[in-house]
């Protein structure tokens, strides 16, 4: 939304002397066309021929976007089923399902697992906030998937819209339908929260949750329901992630690490920095390794502008940056 044209970001995959490649342009902007099913199947068959895969292998269908909108989904899953394999549907909002009977056909095609955006089980909220043209069919499709497959539901939380009582009703429905898990996703509304292709807020009127507020929401929801509840960018209450090693109770696991003798600066995101800093403090080598936070909250989305804003007096000779960030090595 509000993204115009293709932005050339630059990354470690760019050819020498050139900024811009498929990874940091069309792949990131998701401006590619759908791949025809025969091409997908041909690639899959080649991979299977070249690799001895176990019989219980699960084929993941993903398009870096909404799988339910893929026009050949039934055809593709049927062909995979005929190969004797099961299918996991990657991220789908269900907006592409104008009739819940499509879900029954997918289940018959051996779709056994899916990641499905619930947002809310209130059709009016889905219609208004997700622009879902057929919200009743999408919710019924989610219910049928839950009853027959392993469903990992997802909800982007917009404060005042689908939290509170709405979230409780969504969790109750998912639990009663048989969903396996729910991931709560913090709504990003600014460039430093992830909108690196666009400087405008998606919804200007929305008041952003702080990371601590969102963490409490995830933890409280996880305590209340039997669903496996996690959150992004924080947290997984069951596994103490992200950065379980930053917890004092897990300090014993730091003892197996090699002693740090060299100096370096780690440049990371605003959210990750305190965790990483705590780990090096617990290792007793904060004087060797310092952590510098950028304003970007997601480390993989750091750009050159984020690095230019850093105070170089804080940076040592050796610098470690996230491998997937959008910075070209000039």
C-alpha positions as CSV (number, residue, x, y, z in Angstrom):
1,X,0.0,0.0,0.0
2,X,1.3,3.5,-1.0
3,X,4.3,1.8,-2.7
4,X,5.0,3.2,-6.1
5,X,7.4,1.8,-8.6
6,X,10.4,-0.5,-7.9
7,X,13.0,0.6,-5.3
8,X,16.6,-0.5,-5.9
9,X,17.8,-1.3,-2.4
10,X,21.1,-3.2,-2.8
11,X,22.2,-6.3,-0.9
12,X,25.0,-8.8,-0.5
13,X,23.7,-10.7,-3.5
14,X,24.2,-7.8,-6.0
15,X,27.0,-8.4,-8.6
16,X,30.3,-6.7,-8.1
17,X,30.2,-3.0,-9.0
18,X,26.4,-3.0,-9.3
19,X,23.7,-2.0,-6.8
20,X,20.5,-3.9,-7.5
21,X,19.6,-7.5,-8.3
22,X,16.5,-9.7,-8.4
23,X,16.6,-10.3,-4.6
24,X,16.5,-6.6,-3.6
25,X,14.2,-5.4,-6.3
26,X,11.5,-7.6,-7.8
27,X,11.7,-10.3,-5.1
28,X,11.4,-7.7,-2.3
29,X,8.8,-5.6,-4.0
30,X,6.8,-8.7,-5.0
31,X,6.3,-7.3,-8.5
32,X,6.8,-10.7,-10.2
33,X,3.9,-12.5,-12.0
34,X,2.6,-15.9,-10.8
35,X,4.6,-18.8,-12.0
36,X,2.6,-21.2,-14.2
37,X,1.8,-24.5,-12.5
38,X,3.6,-26.6,-15.1
39,X,6.8,-24.7,-14.4
40,X,6.4,-25.2,-10.6
41,X,5.8,-28.9,-11.1
42,X,8.7,-29.3,-13.4
43,X,11.0,-27.7,-10.9
44,X,9.6,-29.8,-8.1
45,X,10.0,-33.0,-10.1
46,X,13.6,-32.1,-10.8
47,X,14.3,-31.5,-7.2
48,X,12.7,-34.8,-6.2
49,X,14.7,-36.7,-8.8
50,X,18.0,-35.1,-7.7
51,X,17.3,-35.6,-3.9
52,X,16.2,-38.7,-2.0
53,X,13.3,-37.2,-0.1
54,X,11.6,-39.0,2.8
55,X,8.1,-40.3,2.2
56,X,6.6,-37.9,4.8
57,X,8.0,-34.8,3.0
58,X,5.7,-31.9,3.1
59,X,5.7,-29.6,0.0
60,X,5.4,-25.9,0.9
61,X,3.5,-23.7,-1.6
62,X,4.4,-20.1,-1.1
63,X,4.5,-17.1,-3.3
64,X,5.8,-14.4,-0.9
65,X,2.2,-13.3,-0.9
66,X,-1.3,-14.6,-0.6
67,X,-1.4,-18.2,-1.8
68,X,-5.2,-18.3,-1.8
69,X,-5.1,-15.8,-4.8
70,X,-3.0,-18.2,-6.9
71,X,-5.4,-19.0,-9.8
72,X,-4.0,-22.6,-10.3
73,X,-4.0,-23.7,-6.6
74,X,-6.4,-26.6,-7.0
75,X,-4.6,-27.8,-10.1
76,X,-1.2,-27.6,-8.4
77,X,-2.2,-29.3,-5.1
78,X,-4.0,-32.1,-7.1
79,X,-0.8,-32.7,-9.1
80,X,1.3,-32.8,-5.9
81,X,-1.2,-35.2,-4.4
82,X,-0.9,-37.5,-7.5
83,X,2.9,-37.6,-6.8
84,X,2.1,-39.1,-3.4
85,X,3.1,-36.0,-1.4
86,X,1.3,-33.8,1.2
87,X,1.1,-30.0,0.9
88,X,1.5,-27.1,3.3
89,X,-0.1,-23.9,2.1
90,X,2.1,-21.0,3.1
91,X,0.7,-17.7,4.1
92,X,-2.9,-17.3,2.9
93,X,-5.4,-14.7,4.0
94,X,-8.3,-16.7,2.6
95,X,-9.4,-13.6,0.5
96,X,-9.0,-15.7,-2.6
97,X,-11.6,-18.2,-1.5
98,X,-15.0,-16.9,-2.6
99,X,-16.6,-20.3,-1.7
100,X,-15.6,-22.4,1.4
101,X,-16.1,-25.5,-0.7
102,X,-12.7,-24.7,-2.3
103,X,-11.2,-25.6,1.1
104,X,-12.8,-29.0,1.0
105,X,-11.3,-29.7,-2.4
106,X,-7.8,-28.6,-1.1
107,X,-8.2,-30.9,1.9
108,X,-9.1,-33.7,-0.6
109,X,-5.9,-32.8,-2.5
110,X,-3.9,-33.8,0.6
111,X,-3.4,-30.3,2.0
112,X,-2.5,-31.1,5.6
113,X,-1.2,-27.9,7.0
114,X,-1.7,-24.2,6.4
115,X,-0.8,-20.8,7.8
116,X,-4.0,-18.7,7.7
117,X,-4.6,-15.0,8.5
118,X,-7.5,-14.9,10.9
119,X,-7.3,-11.2,11.8
120,X,-10.7,-11.7,13.5
121,X,-13.5,-14.2,13.2
122,X,-15.9,-11.2,12.9
123,X,-16.8,-11.0,9.2
124,X,-17.6,-7.3,9.4
125,X,-14.1,-6.5,10.7
126,X,-12.5,-8.7,8.0
127,X,-14.5,-6.9,5.4
128,X,-13.6,-3.4,6.7
129,X,-10.0,-3.9,7.6
130,X,-8.8,-6.6,5.3
131,X,-11.0,-5.6,2.3
132,X,-12.1,-9.2,2.2
133,X,-14.8,-9.4,-0.5
134,X,-16.2,-12.6,0.9
135,X,-15.4,-12.6,4.7
136,X,-18.0,-15.3,5.6
137,X,-16.5,-17.7,3.1
138,X,-13.0,-17.0,4.4
139,X,-14.0,-17.6,8.0
140,X,-15.9,-20.8,7.1
141,X,-12.8,-21.9,5.1
142,X,-10.6,-21.3,8.2
143,X,-13.0,-23.3,10.3
144,X,-12.9,-26.3,7.9
145,X,-9.1,-26.1,7.7
146,X,-8.9,-26.2,11.5
147,X,-11.2,-29.2,11.7
148,X,-9.1,-31.2,9.2
149,X,-5.6,-29.8,9.1
150,X,-2.8,-28.4,11.3
151,X,-3.6,-24.7,11.2
152,X,-1.2,-22.0,12.3
153,X,-3.4,-18.9,12.5
154,X,-2.1,-15.3,12.4
155,X,-3.5,-12.0,13.4
156,X,-2.0,-8.6,12.8
157,X,-3.1,-6.7,15.9
158,X,-4.4,-3.2,15.3
159,X,-4.9,-1.5,18.7
160,X,-8.6,-0.7,19.3
161,X,-9.7,-2.8,16.4
162,X,-9.1,-6.5,16.8
163,X,-7.5,-6.7,20.3
164,X,-9.4,-6.9,23.6
165,X,-12.8,-8.7,23.4
166,X,-12.4,-9.2,19.7
167,X,-9.1,-11.1,20.2
168,X,-10.6,-13.1,23.0
169,X,-13.5,-14.2,20.7
170,X,-11.1,-15.0,17.9
171,X,-9.0,-17.2,20.3
172,X,-12.1,-18.9,21.6
173,X,-13.2,-19.7,18.0
174,X,-9.8,-21.0,16.9
175,X,-9.5,-23.1,20.1
176,X,-12.9,-24.7,19.6
177,X,-12.3,-25.3,15.9
178,X,-9.0,-27.1,16.6
179,X,-6.4,-24.7,15.5
180,X,-2.8,-25.6,16.6
181,X,-1.3,-22.2,17.1
182,X,-1.8,-18.5,16.8
183,X,0.9,-15.9,16.0
184,X,0.1,-12.3,16.9
185,X,1.8,-9.8,14.7
186,X,2.5,-6.2,15.7
187,X,1.1,-3.7,13.2
188,X,3.9,-1.8,11.4
189,X,2.9,1.7,10.5
190,X,6.2,3.6,10.0
191,X,9.4,3.2,8.0
192,X,11.5,2.2,11.0
193,X,9.0,-0.6,11.8
194,X,9.4,-2.2,8.4
195,X,7.9,0.0,5.7
196,X,11.2,0.4,3.9
197,X,9.5,0.8,0.5
198,X,7.3,3.6,1.6
199,X,7.7,6.6,4.0
200,X,3.9,7.1,4.6
201,X,1.9,5.4,7.4
202,X,-0.4,2.7,6.1
203,X,-3.2,4.0,8.5
204,X,-2.3,7.4,9.9
205,X,-4.9,7.3,12.6
206,X,-3.6,4.1,14.3
207,X,-1.7,4.6,17.6
208,X,1.3,2.3,17.5
209,X,1.8,-0.2,20.4
210,X,5.1,-0.2,22.1
211,X,7.2,-3.4,22.0
212,X,6.6,-3.9,25.8
213,X,2.9,-3.4,25.4
214,X,2.8,-5.9,22.6
215,X,4.9,-8.4,24.6
216,X,2.5,-8.2,27.5
217,X,-0.4,-8.9,25.1
218,X,1.3,-12.0,23.7
219,X,2.2,-13.3,27.2
220,X,-1.3,-12.7,28.6
221,X,-3.0,-14.4,25.6
222,X,-0.6,-17.4,25.8
223,X,-1.6,-17.9,29.5
224,X,-5.3,-17.8,28.8
225,X,-5.6,-20.3,25.9
226,X,-4.4,-23.8,25.1
227,X,-3.4,-22.5,21.7
228,X,0.4,-22.2,21.1
229,X,0.5,-18.4,21.1
230,X,3.6,-16.6,19.9
231,X,4.3,-13.1,18.7
232,X,6.4,-11.2,16.2
233,X,8.7,-9.2,16.6
234,X,8.4,-10.5,20.2
235,X,7.9,-13.0,21.8
236,X,7.5,-16.8,22.3
237,X,6.7,-17.2,26.0
238,X,7.2,-20.9,25.9
239,X,10.7,-20.9,24.6
240,X,11.9,-17.5,25.9
241,X,12.6,-16.3,22.4
242,X,13.9,-14.2,20.9
243,X,17.3,-14.5,22.4
244,X,16.7,-17.1,25.1
245,X,20.5,-16.8,25.9
246,X,19.9,-13.3,27.2
247,X,17.9,-14.7,30.1
248,X,19.9,-15.0,33.3
249,X,18.4,-18.5,34.0
250,X,20.1,-19.7,30.8
251,X,23.6,-18.4,31.6
252,X,24.9,-22.0,31.9
253,X,24.6,-22.4,28.1
254,X,27.0,-19.6,27.6
255,X,29.8,-21.6,29.3
256,X,30.2,-23.9,26.2
257,X,31.0,-20.9,23.9
258,X,34.6,-20.1,22.8
259,X,36.3,-17.4,24.7
260,X,36.1,-14.0,22.9
261,X,39.5,-12.4,22.5
262,X,39.0,-10.1,19.5
263,X,37.1,-6.8,19.3
264,X,34.1,-6.0,17.1
265,X,31.0,-3.9,16.8
266,X,27.7,-5.5,16.1
267,X,25.2,-3.3,14.3
268,X,21.6,-4.5,14.7
269,X,18.0,-3.4,15.1
270,X,16.5,-1.3,17.9
271,X,14.6,-4.4,19.2
272,X,17.5,-6.9,19.1
273,X,20.2,-4.6,20.5
274,X,19.3,-4.9,24.2
275,X,19.2,-8.7,24.0
276,X,22.5,-9.1,22.2
277,X,24.1,-6.6,24.6
278,X,22.9,-8.6,27.6
279,X,24.4,-11.8,26.2
280,X,27.9,-10.2,25.8
281,X,27.6,-8.7,29.3
282,X,26.8,-12.2,30.7
283,X,29.8,-13.5,28.8
284,X,31.9,-10.9,30.5
285,X,33.3,-9.4,27.3
286,X,31.3,-6.2,26.8
287,X,34.6,-4.4,26.6
288,X,35.5,-6.5,23.5
289,X,32.2,-6.4,21.7
290,X,29.8,-3.4,21.7
291,X,26.3,-3.4,20.2
292,X,25.0,-0.4,18.2
293,X,21.3,-0.1,17.6
294,X,19.9,1.5,14.4
295,X,16.4,3.1,14.4
296,X,15.2,0.2,12.2
297,X,13.2,-2.2,14.4
298,X,13.8,-5.3,12.1
299,X,17.5,-6.0,11.6
300,X,17.0,-7.7,8.2
301,X,15.5,-4.4,6.9
302,X,18.5,-2.2,7.7
303,X,19.4,0.1,4.8
304,X,22.4,2.3,4.0
305,X,20.5,5.3,5.4
306,X,20.2,3.5,8.8
307,X,24.0,3.0,8.8
308,X,24.7,6.6,7.8
309,X,22.9,7.8,11.0
310,X,25.3,5.9,13.2
311,X,27.9,7.7,15.3
312,X,31.1,6.3,14.0
313,X,32.9,7.0,17.2
314,X,31.0,4.1,18.6
315,X,32.2,1.7,15.9
316,X,35.3,-0.5,16.1
317,X,37.5,-1.5,13.2
318,X,35.6,-4.8,12.7
319,X,31.9,-4.5,12.2
320,X,29.3,-7.3,11.9
321,X,26.0,-6.5,10.3
322,X,22.9,-8.7,9.6
323,X,23.6,-10.9,6.5
324,X,20.1,-10.3,5.1
325,X,20.0,-6.6,5.4
326,X,19.7,-4.3,2.4
327,X,23.2,-3.0,2.3
328,X,25.5,-3.5,-0.7
329,X,29.2,-4.1,-0.1
330,X,30.9,-1.2,-1.8
